Amino acid sequence: MAIDIQPRIRVPKSLKKGEIFEVKTLVKHAMESGLRKDNKTGKAIPREIINRLQVSYNGDEVLNAVWHPGISANPYTSFFVAADKSGPMEFTWTDDLGKTHKKTVQVKVV
């Protein structure tokens, strides 16, 4: 199964230079661990998790998280970044099959 996530990202609408701000992400994904069995067939359900979240802000990496099967379904992530200058914040989620999903939000520094 290819990655099919529905990301939600929250950053403040505008920031002051040097301000520390919180970034919140929530993705809709089952995060199947590979340890459960199908009730009808009795066969193991194949592992399919998002195993990495990478975030860059104005081209600089600000987060590189490696996830394992213990991460819950629909994973929520929160982290803090210092507002440097206006520009894109790019998010990349990668699954076990190497498929990626990207989303970009704009950070506005006034």
Helices and strands as residue ranges (DSSP letters): E 6-10, E 20-28, E 50-57, E 60-66, E 76-82, E 87-95, E 100-107
